[in-house]
Every structure is written in C-alpha cells, then in structure tokens.
Amino acid sequence: MSTLTRAIVVVLDGVGAGANPDSAAYGDEGASSLEHCAQAIGGLALPNLGSIGLGNVTPMQGTPPQEAPLGAFGRMNETAAGKDSVAGHWELTGVALPKPLPTYPQGFPPEVVSAFEEASGHKVIGNKVASGTEIIKELGEEHVRSGRPILYTSADSVFQIAAHQDVVPLEELYRICQIARDMLTGEHAVGRVIARPFIGTPGNFTRTEHRRDFALEPMGTTLLDLLKAGGRDVIGIGKIEDLFAGRGLTERDHTETNAEGMASTLRWLKRDFNGLLFVNLVEFDMLWGHRRDSQGYAQALREVDDWFGQIKHALRPGDAIFFSADHGVDPTYRGTDHTRECVPLLAYGPAVRAGVDLGTRASMADLGQTLAEVFQVGTLNAGTSFAQELGLR
C-alpha cells in the first residue's frame, strides 16, 4: 500500500524538453525549450532542479546530468492532438484529445463574429491571428478611440478579447468573455476564451495580470474528478481552475504570477490536506516564451529553482513533488507560437525512490494514471502508471 498522502504537481507552463515524435507535422522540427534557452544565454545553472535529474532529462548547458540524482527523471510524449495548454493539462490528468480543438488561421467566420457582437452588445475590431503584444500595438489606439474590443486568435484553439481597462472595465470584459464561452459550442467549441486586459497609452500599452481563461469542460474523466469523488482534497493554484472549468477541485487559489503561485504553494504545504496540490506557473509561456525572450525565460527558471530549494524543506514524509509541463514554447524558435515538444518529468520526495530513470513515456497521461493508482481512486482511460518504479506501491 502506498505511503503517499500528498502529491504536488507543478506544471511549468511552456517548458518543453525536446521535440515530440510528431513535431514535424506541426512545423516544430528541432524545438527544445530548455536546451535552446540554456544555449542562448551561454549556460543556465539550475542546481536544485539539476540535483533531482533535470540535466538527465534533456541536454542543458550549465545543468549537467547527475550520476546519482536525488529524484526520478524522464520525459513524456504528448499524444493529444494540438499543442495548447488545455490539451496538455487534460492529458496530464488522463484525457487525451483524439482530434484537435478548432483553430482559425483566417480569423473567425462572419456568423461567429456577428453572433458574438449581437449577444455581447459590442462591435469588435481585429478578428485575425496575432501575437497578444503586437495586436494591442497595432489596434490599441483604435480600440481606445472607438471603444470596440479587439478580437484575435492564434495557432491555438483560442478566442481572445483584448480591451483597455479604462475603456472596458474588467467585469464587463469578463462578462462578454463568458458570453463567448457559452456560444462557442459544437464545431466552434474552442479550447479557451481568454480575456486580455491592458493599460497605458498609445506606444506604451501593457497587458495586465488580470487575464482570465474560460475553458471547455474536460471531455472525459480526469484525475481531479476521481480524487474528488474519492474524498481527496484537490487544490488548484494559478490557472488550473480556468483550464478545467472549475471541475474536480475542492479548493482554489487563482494566482496571477509565478511569484504568487510559488508563495501560495508554500503556504499550502504548511497546512494539512490529503490529495493533490496542482500548480500552474504561467510566466514561461505568458511573459517570455511567446516573446522569444530567452533571458526572461531563464530568469523565471532560476526563480523556480530557488523556490524548489525552499520546497525541499517543507516536504513531509508522505509527500512527493512532480515537475512537468503542458507543451513547449521554445524561446529561440521561429514565430511566436507554442512548440510541439515532449515535456520533462521529475519526481522527488521522502516517499520517492531516487535515481530512477523513467525513460521517455508514451503519454503525458502516465502521470495522471500513476497518481490515480497511488491514491487508489480508480483507473483513467489513458496512461500507464509508473508508481511501481517510484516505489509508491
């Protein structure tokens, strides 16, 4: 019987560990977020994560492989169609999408736009594929002048609405995003509707930390569902609540930044709970990856590495922490979109067998299946457990 009472899963949003086997089909040949970020800055030392095997997962200048890592290590392939946060998080918890969620490389069709305008009471501008920072540079001034929200999308399955907080107050922006979420069903069931507020003046527009995601409900039973039904605690930190449409959680802390998410995690580890603490650290993706900023990406990794040094001292005998990701955003790659990559897998804690090479797992769902077995709450439809390799059963 497992001795694990608390599992902490930390999703380093957008931190890939090398090209997925099907990366060529997505135009992402050779993408490797961690490896290329370290190369771009002349070496990246992550001693705490390195000590548990990060350098054994993927080549990283400055973080070499360990002969006797203190944790278990490996990589996981993404099998779900697509390369966005929704598909990635769902697969981590046992739901692998068989076909991609809809995308709109030419913008949304007229019937979608007109239905949204009528239902929301707002005419829009934009309606094209764009980077979030570039679209407000291009259309922010027109938006402020006209009062019309900016509608845009990306290579991911997203319906994004940007608005200046002084022109469209946050509550109104969230209201119209909820309207969009409710109407985008069937063939137009995008993975996420995203509110993208910004502030500032022309030439100086800046996105704020009040982004809000309105996701589809998972298309199947997740690890979160099983844990909650089994009477376990399921605590979501960061945008976990958004990505699962609130489903399967018993408590939540909707932090907006990595610093807030890391602080919240430390607070929770001082409390008594039995189950899963599920953490998303979003800034690798939101702030640095899409902007192809290797220095910012590397600094965010250093901050997580320092934080993990504190986490080690907060773990109890029945704890285990798992680091992974939902997709890649190689900060050195062409374009501004996510990159189709496998994701790192690190496991550490008093209950975890050290030095185990978990190899390259066939699916990200292996993590969810492992925790379902460890907590004895049932079986997920996807994934193969590695609980035995970790000494957790």
C-alpha positions as CSV (number, residue, x, y, z in Angstrom):
1,M,0.0,0.0,0.0
2,S,1.3,3.5,-0.8
3,T,2.6,5.7,1.9
4,L,1.9,8.9,-0.2
5,T,-0.6,11.3,1.3
6,R,0.1,14.5,-0.6
7,A,1.2,14.9,-4.2
8,I,2.3,18.3,-5.6
9,V,2.2,18.6,-9.3
10,V,3.9,21.7,-10.7
11,V,3.2,22.5,-14.4
12,L,6.0,24.7,-15.7
13,D,3.7,26.1,-18.4
14,G,5.5,26.1,-21.8
15,V,8.8,24.4,-20.6
16,G,9.4,21.7,-23.2
17,A,12.1,19.0,-23.1
18,G,12.8,18.4,-26.8
19,A,10.8,17.8,-30.0
20,N,7.8,15.4,-29.8
21,P,7.9,12.4,-32.2
22,D,5.3,14.2,-34.4
23,S,6.8,17.7,-34.1
24,A,7.4,17.8,-37.9
25,A,3.6,17.6,-38.5
26,Y,3.3,20.8,-36.5
27,G,6.2,22.6,-38.2
28,D,8.2,22.4,-35.0
29,E,11.2,20.2,-36.0
30,G,14.1,20.6,-33.6
31,A,12.3,22.6,-31.0
32,S,13.8,22.2,-27.5
33,S,12.8,24.8,-24.9
34,L,15.2,24.0,-22.1
35,E,18.2,23.1,-24.2
36,H,18.0,26.1,-26.5
37,C,17.3,28.6,-23.7
38,A,20.4,27.5,-21.9
39,Q,22.4,27.7,-25.1
40,A,21.1,31.1,-26.0
41,I,22.3,32.7,-22.7
42,G,25.7,30.8,-22.6
43,G,24.6,28.4,-19.9
44,L,21.9,28.1,-17.3
45,A,22.7,26.7,-13.8
46,L,19.7,25.2,-12.0
47,P,21.3,23.4,-9.1
48,N,18.2,22.4,-7.2
49,L,16.3,21.0,-10.2
50,G,19.5,19.6,-11.5
51,S,20.1,17.7,-8.3
52,I,16.9,15.7,-8.9
53,G,17.7,14.9,-12.5
54,L,16.7,17.8,-14.8
55,G,20.1,17.6,-16.6
56,N,19.4,13.9,-17.1
57,V,16.2,14.7,-18.9
58,T,17.5,16.8,-21.7
59,P,20.9,18.4,-22.6
60,M,21.3,21.7,-20.7
61,Q,24.4,23.8,-20.8
62,G,25.1,24.7,-17.2
63,T,23.0,22.0,-15.7
64,P,24.8,18.7,-16.3
65,P,23.4,15.2,-15.8
66,Q,23.9,13.7,-12.3
67,E,25.5,10.3,-11.7
68,A,23.2,9.8,-8.7
69,P,20.2,12.2,-8.9
70,L,18.1,12.6,-5.8
71,G,14.9,12.2,-7.7
72,A,13.4,10.2,-10.6
73,F,13.5,11.6,-14.0
74,G,12.2,11.2,-17.6
75,R,10.2,12.8,-20.4
76,M,6.6,12.3,-21.6
77,N,5.4,12.5,-25.2
78,E,2.2,14.4,-25.9
79,T,-0.3,12.2,-27.7
80,A,-3.3,14.6,-27.7
81,A,-3.9,16.5,-30.9
82,G,-2.8,20.1,-30.7
83,K,-0.2,21.9,-28.6
84,D,-2.1,24.2,-26.3
85,S,-2.5,24.4,-22.5
86,V,-5.9,22.9,-22.4
87,A,-4.9,19.7,-24.3
88,G,-1.7,19.5,-22.3
89,H,-3.3,19.8,-18.9
90,W,-6.1,17.5,-19.7
91,E,-3.6,14.8,-20.9
92,L,-1.6,15.1,-17.8
93,T,-4.7,14.2,-15.9
94,G,-5.8,11.3,-18.1
95,V,-7.8,12.8,-21.0
96,A,-6.0,12.7,-24.4
97,L,-7.9,14.5,-27.1
98,P,-8.3,12.3,-30.3
99,K,-8.7,15.3,-32.6
100,P,-7.6,18.9,-32.3
101,L,-9.8,21.6,-31.0
102,P,-10.9,24.1,-33.8
103,T,-8.4,26.8,-34.9
104,Y,-9.0,29.8,-37.1
105,P,-5.9,30.8,-39.1
106,Q,-8.1,33.2,-41.2
107,G,-9.9,34.6,-38.3
108,F,-13.4,33.7,-37.1
109,P,-16.2,33.3,-39.7
110,P,-18.8,36.1,-40.1
111,E,-21.5,34.1,-38.4
112,V,-19.5,33.7,-35.2
113,V,-18.4,37.3,-35.1
114,S,-21.9,38.7,-35.7
115,A,-23.5,36.3,-33.2
116,F,-20.9,37.4,-30.6
117,E,-21.5,41.1,-31.4
118,E,-25.2,40.8,-31.0
119,A,-25.1,38.8,-27.8
120,S,-22.4,41.0,-26.1
121,G,-23.6,44.4,-27.3
122,H,-20.1,45.2,-28.5
123,K,-18.8,45.6,-32.1
124,V,-15.3,44.3,-32.4
125,I,-12.1,45.1,-34.4
126,G,-9.3,42.8,-35.5
127,N,-10.5,39.3,-36.0
128,K,-7.2,37.8,-37.1
129,V,-4.3,35.7,-36.0
130,A,-1.9,37.8,-34.0
131,S,0.5,38.0,-31.1
132,G,-1.1,39.5,-28.0
133,T,1.5,42.1,-27.5
134,E,1.6,43.1,-31.2
135,I,-2.2,43.3,-31.6
136,I,-2.5,46.0,-28.9
137,K,0.3,47.9,-30.5
138,E,-1.5,47.8,-33.8
139,L,-5.1,48.3,-32.8
140,G,-4.9,49.6,-29.2
141,E,-5.3,53.3,-30.2
142,E,-8.2,52.5,-32.5
143,H,-9.8,50.5,-29.6
144,V,-9.4,53.4,-27.2
145,R,-10.9,55.8,-29.7
146,S,-13.8,53.6,-30.8
147,G,-14.5,51.6,-27.6
148,R,-14.6,48.4,-29.6
149,P,-12.9,45.3,-28.1
150,I,-10.1,43.7,-30.1
151,L,-10.9,40.1,-31.2
152,Y,-8.0,37.9,-32.2
153,T,-6.8,34.3,-32.2
154,S,-3.5,32.3,-32.6
155,A,-2.3,28.9,-33.8
156,D,-4.0,27.6,-30.6
157,S,-7.7,27.0,-30.2
158,V,-8.5,30.4,-28.6
159,F,-11.0,33.2,-28.9
160,Q,-9.2,36.2,-27.3
161,I,-10.6,39.6,-26.4
162,A,-8.3,42.4,-25.6
163,A,-9.6,45.6,-24.0
164,H,-8.1,48.6,-22.2
165,Q,-9.3,48.5,-18.6
166,D,-10.3,52.2,-18.7
167,V,-12.4,51.6,-21.8
168,V,-14.0,48.2,-21.0
169,P,-13.9,47.6,-17.2
170,L,-12.7,44.2,-16.1
171,E,-16.1,42.9,-15.0
172,E,-17.6,43.9,-18.4
173,L,-14.7,42.2,-20.2
174,Y,-15.2,39.0,-18.2
175,R,-18.9,39.2,-18.8
176,I,-18.6,39.3,-22.6
177,C,-15.9,36.5,-22.5
178,Q,-18.4,34.3,-20.6
179,I,-21.0,35.1,-23.4
180,A,-18.5,34.0,-25.9
181,R,-17.7,30.8,-24.0
182,D,-21.4,29.9,-23.8
183,M,-22.0,30.4,-27.5
184,L,-18.8,28.7,-28.8
185,T,-20.1,25.1,-28.9
186,G,-20.3,22.3,-31.4
187,E,-18.0,22.8,-34.4
188,H,-16.8,26.1,-32.9
189,A,-16.0,24.8,-29.4
190,V,-12.7,26.4,-28.9
191,G,-10.5,25.3,-26.1
192,R,-10.4,28.6,-24.4
193,V,-11.9,32.1,-24.4
194,I,-9.3,34.4,-23.0
195,A,-9.8,37.9,-21.5
196,R,-6.7,40.0,-22.2
197,P,-6.9,43.4,-20.4
198,F,-4.3,46.0,-20.9
199,I,-3.5,49.6,-19.7
200,G,-1.4,52.5,-20.8
201,T,-1.3,55.0,-23.6
202,P,-0.5,54.6,-27.4
203,G,3.0,53.4,-27.8
204,N,3.0,52.3,-24.2
205,F,0.3,49.7,-23.9
206,T,1.0,46.9,-21.4
207,R,-1.0,43.8,-20.7
208,T,-2.0,43.4,-17.1
209,E,-2.1,40.4,-14.7
210,H,-5.9,40.2,-14.8
211,R,-6.1,37.7,-17.7
212,R,-8.9,35.2,-17.3
213,D,-9.4,32.0,-19.2
214,F,-12.8,30.4,-19.8
215,A,-12.1,26.8,-20.9
216,L,-14.2,23.9,-22.1
217,E,-15.1,21.3,-19.5
218,P,-12.8,18.3,-19.9
219,M,-14.1,15.7,-22.4
220,G,-13.8,12.8,-20.1
221,T,-13.0,11.8,-16.5
222,T,-9.8,13.4,-15.2
223,L,-7.6,12.6,-12.2
224,L,-9.2,15.6,-10.5
225,D,-12.7,14.0,-10.9
226,L,-11.5,10.7,-9.4
227,L,-9.7,12.3,-6.5
228,K,-12.7,14.5,-5.6
229,A,-15.1,11.6,-5.9
230,G,-12.8,9.5,-3.7
231,G,-12.9,12.1,-0.9
232,R,-9.5,13.5,-1.5
233,D,-8.5,17.2,-1.5
234,V,-7.9,18.7,-4.9
235,I,-6.4,22.2,-4.7
236,G,-5.8,24.2,-7.8
237,I,-3.3,27.1,-7.9
238,G,-2.9,29.6,-10.8
239,K,-5.0,29.0,-13.9
240,I,-5.8,25.4,-13.0
241,E,-9.3,26.5,-12.2
242,D,-9.7,28.0,-15.7
243,L,-8.2,25.1,-17.6
244,F,-10.6,22.6,-16.0
245,A,-13.6,25.0,-15.9
246,G,-13.5,24.6,-12.1
247,R,-14.4,20.9,-12.3
248,G,-12.8,18.4,-9.9
249,L,-11.5,21.0,-7.5
250,T,-12.3,21.2,-3.8
251,E,-10.3,24.5,-3.3
252,R,-8.6,27.0,-5.5
253,D,-6.3,30.0,-5.4
254,H,-6.4,31.9,-8.6
255,T,-2.9,33.4,-8.5
256,E,-1.8,35.5,-11.5
257,T,2.0,35.4,-11.4
258,N,4.7,32.8,-10.8
259,A,5.7,34.5,-7.5
260,E,2.1,34.4,-6.2
261,G,1.8,30.8,-7.2
262,M,5.0,29.7,-5.6
263,A,4.1,31.6,-2.4
264,S,0.7,30.0,-2.3
265,T,2.2,26.6,-2.7
266,L,4.5,27.1,0.3
267,R,1.5,28.3,2.4
268,W,-0.5,25.2,1.4
269,L,2.4,22.9,2.3
270,K,2.2,24.2,5.9
271,R,-1.5,23.0,6.0
272,D,-2.9,19.6,6.4
273,F,-4.5,18.1,3.3
274,N,-4.8,14.7,1.8
275,G,-4.6,14.5,-2.0
276,L,-3.4,16.8,-4.8
277,L,-1.9,20.3,-4.9
278,F,-2.0,21.2,-8.6
279,V,0.1,24.2,-9.5
280,N,0.4,26.1,-12.8
281,L,3.3,28.6,-13.2
282,V,2.4,30.5,-16.3
283,E,5.1,33.1,-16.9
284,F,7.4,30.9,-19.1
285,D,4.5,30.9,-21.6
286,M,2.6,34.1,-20.9
287,L,5.6,36.5,-20.5
288,W,8.7,35.0,-22.1
289,G,8.1,32.2,-24.5
290,H,5.8,33.9,-26.9
291,R,8.0,36.9,-26.9
292,R,11.1,34.8,-27.6
293,D,12.8,36.3,-24.6
294,S,15.5,33.7,-23.6
295,Q,16.8,35.9,-20.7
296,G,13.4,36.3,-19.2
297,Y,12.6,32.6,-19.6
298,A,15.9,31.7,-18.0
299,Q,15.4,34.1,-15.0
300,A,11.9,32.5,-14.4
301,L,13.6,29.1,-14.3
302,R,16.2,30.4,-11.8
303,E,13.4,31.7,-9.6
304,V,11.6,28.3,-9.7
305,D,14.9,26.6,-8.9
306,D,15.5,28.8,-5.8
307,W,11.9,28.2,-4.7
308,F,12.4,24.4,-5.0
309,G,15.2,24.8,-2.6
310,Q,12.6,26.0,-0.1
311,I,10.1,23.4,-1.1
312,K,12.5,20.6,-0.2
313,H,12.5,21.7,3.5
314,A,8.7,21.9,3.5
315,L,8.0,18.4,2.4
316,R,6.7,15.9,4.9
317,P,7.4,12.1,5.0
318,G,4.3,11.3,2.9
319,D,4.9,13.9,0.2
320,A,6.1,13.8,-3.4
321,I,6.5,16.7,-5.8
322,F,6.3,16.2,-9.6
323,F,7.5,18.8,-12.1
324,S,6.3,18.7,-15.7
325,A,4.8,20.9,-18.4
326,D,1.9,21.1,-20.8
327,H,3.7,21.9,-24.1
328,G,6.8,23.8,-25.2
329,V,7.4,27.5,-26.1
330,D,11.0,27.4,-27.3
331,P,12.2,31.0,-26.7
332,T,14.7,30.7,-29.6
333,Y,12.3,29.2,-32.2
334,R,10.8,31.0,-35.2
335,G,7.4,32.6,-34.8
336,T,5.6,33.3,-31.6
337,D,3.5,30.2,-31.1
338,H,3.8,27.2,-28.8
339,T,6.2,24.4,-29.9
340,R,5.2,20.7,-30.1
341,E,7.5,19.1,-27.6
342,C,7.6,16.3,-25.1
343,V,7.7,17.5,-21.5
344,P,10.0,17.0,-18.6
345,L,9.1,14.6,-15.8
346,L,10.8,14.9,-12.4
347,A,9.6,13.3,-9.1
348,Y,11.1,13.9,-5.7
349,G,10.2,13.4,-2.1
350,P,10.7,11.2,1.0
351,A,8.4,8.6,-0.4
352,V,10.0,8.5,-3.9
353,R,12.8,6.1,-4.9
354,A,15.8,8.2,-6.0
355,G,17.8,7.8,-9.2
356,V,15.1,6.1,-11.2
357,D,15.3,6.7,-15.0
358,L,11.7,6.7,-16.1
359,G,12.7,7.0,-19.8
360,T,10.5,8.6,-22.4
361,R,6.9,7.8,-21.5
362,A,4.4,7.2,-24.3
363,S,1.9,9.7,-23.0
364,M,1.7,12.6,-20.6
365,A,-1.3,10.8,-19.2
366,D,1.1,8.4,-17.4
367,L,1.4,10.9,-14.6
368,G,-2.3,11.0,-14.0
369,Q,-2.6,7.3,-14.2
370,T,0.3,7.0,-11.6
371,L,-1.4,9.3,-9.1
372,A,-4.8,7.6,-9.6
373,E,-3.1,4.3,-8.7
374,V,-1.2,5.7,-5.8
375,F,-4.3,7.3,-4.3
376,Q,-6.4,4.2,-5.1
377,V,-9.2,6.2,-6.6
378,G,-9.7,4.2,-9.8
379,T,-8.3,4.0,-13.3
380,L,-8.1,6.6,-16.1
381,N,-8.9,5.9,-19.7
382,A,-5.3,6.9,-20.8
383,G,-1.8,6.4,-19.5
384,T,0.4,3.7,-17.9
385,S,1.3,4.0,-14.3
386,F,4.9,4.2,-13.1
387,A,4.0,4.0,-9.4
388,Q,5.9,0.7,-9.0
389,E,9.2,2.2,-10.5
390,L,8.9,5.1,-7.9
391,G,8.4,2.7,-5.0
392,L,4.9,4.1,-4.4
393,R,3.1,0.8,-4.3
